[in-house]
Amino acid sequence: MFKVGDKVVPNGFRYKVDTHRYGTYLIMVKWEEESKVVTVESIGENNCINVTDGKYEFIYHPSELRIATEKEIETLNETKEQKFDFNNYFYVLALNDGKRFIATCRDFTDEIYGINENNSAFIDKGSIKKIIAIIPKQ
């Protein structure tokens, strides 16, 4: 079972209530949300796990989570320690979902603005897997 302070990752499945004419069922469905390392904040009633990514709080059933691997925790720590100098550089980033992102600036929160394969967008710092390249501004 999970303890407060554990680093966990959503396992990609969520419970969903599915209603048919024959009744209501609780089923597990594939969840398209990206999985990132979160920290267990507390364990609520009915064993619901309250977690946070440092910005938002989420509630999960224990079967929807797994303990994070050492590599995932290292990646999280590297991402948190990254300091971006948007006054002098652009950054090409690899994201947790396998996509690429060109970071151009940030706001006062952890949201980073830039360009993905479709158009301009923003991401939060927790979705960064690694920095691929640093491009100086001219």
C-alpha positions in Angstrom: 0.0 0.0 0.0 1.1 3.6 -0.5 2.4 5.9 2.2 2.4 9.7 2.5 5.4 11.0 0.6 5.7 8.1 -1.9 6.5 9.0 -5.5 3.9 7.3 -7.7 2.8 7.3 -11.3 -0.7 6.8 -12.7 -0.7 3.4 -14.5 -2.7 4.5 -17.5 -6.1 3.2 -16.5 -9.0 4.9 -14.6 -12.2 3.6 -13.2 -15.3 4.7 -15.1 -19.0 4.1 -14.4 -20.7 2.6 -17.4 -24.5 2.3 -17.5 -26.4 0.0 -19.8 -30.0 -1.0 -19.8 -29.0 -4.1 -17.8 -27.4 -2.1 -15.0 -24.5 0.1 -13.9 -20.9 -1.3 -13.9 -17.6 0.0 -12.7 -15.0 -0.7 -15.4 -11.4 0.1 -16.0 -10.7 2.1 -19.2 -7.5 3.2 -20.9 -6.7 6.8 -19.9 -5.0 9.0 -22.5 -3.6 11.5 -19.9 0.2 11.5 -19.8 1.7 9.7 -16.8 4.1 11.7 -14.7 5.5 11.3 -11.2 3.3 12.7 -8.4 3.7 12.6 -4.6 1.2 11.0 -2.2 -0.2 13.9 -0.1 -2.7 11.9 2.0 -4.9 8.8 2.1 -8.5 9.7 2.3 -11.6 7.7 3.2 -12.3 4.6 1.2 -8.5 4.3 0.6 -8.6 7.1 -2.0 -5.1 8.4 -2.6 -4.7 12.2 -2.8 -1.6 13.1 -4.8 0.0 16.4 -6.1 2.4 17.3 -8.8 3.3 20.5 -7.0 0.7 22.5 -8.8 -2.5 20.5 -8.9 -4.1 17.9 -6.7 -5.7 14.7 -7.9 -7.5 11.8 -6.3 -6.9 8.2 -7.4 -8.1 4.7 -6.4 -5.0 2.6 -5.3 -5.4 0.3 -8.4 -4.9 3.4 -10.7 -1.4 4.0 -9.3 2.0 2.3 -9.2 5.3 3.1 -7.4 7.6 5.3 -9.6 10.8 3.7 -10.7 14.2 5.2 -9.8 14.7 6.4 -13.4 11.3 8.2 -13.3 12.2 9.9 -10.0 15.7 10.9 -11.3 14.0 12.4 -14.4 11.6 14.4 -12.1 14.5 15.7 -10.0 16.5 16.7 -13.2 13.4 18.5 -14.5 12.8 20.4 -11.3 16.5 21.5 -11.1 16.5 22.9 -14.7 17.0 26.6 -14.9 15.8 28.1 -18.1 17.3 31.4 -19.4 14.7 32.5 -21.9 16.4 35.9 -22.3 19.3 34.4 -24.2 18.2 30.9 -25.4 15.5 28.8 -27.0 15.2 25.2 -25.8 14.2 22.0 -27.8 12.6 19.7 -25.3 11.6 16.0 -25.4 8.3 15.5 -23.5 7.1 12.6 -21.5 4.6 11.7 -24.2 7.4 11.3 -26.8 6.7 14.6 -28.6 9.1 17.5 -29.2 8.5 21.1 -28.1 10.5 24.3 -28.8 10.3 26.5 -25.7 10.5 30.2 -26.2 9.4 31.9 -22.9 7.6 31.3 -19.6 5.2 33.1 -17.3 5.2 33.5 -13.5 3.9 30.0 -13.0 5.6 26.8 -14.2 3.9 27.1 -17.6 6.4 27.2 -20.5 5.3 28.7 -23.9 6.5 27.7 -27.3 5.8 25.7 -30.4 4.8 22.1 -30.8 4.2 20.2 -34.1 0.8 21.9 -34.7 1.0 25.5 -33.5 1.8 27.6 -30.4 1.1 26.0 -27.1 2.2 25.8 -23.5 3.3 22.9 -21.2 4.1 22.7 -17.5 7.6 21.9 -16.3 6.6 18.4 -15.1 5.9 17.2 -18.6 9.6 17.7 -19.7 11.6 14.5 -20.1 14.9 16.2 -21.1 16.5 19.1 -23.0 17.6 18.0 -26.5 19.2 21.2 -27.6 19.9 24.8 -26.5 19.7 27.4 -29.2 21.2 30.8 -28.6 19.1 33.9 -29.5 20.9 36.2 -32.0 
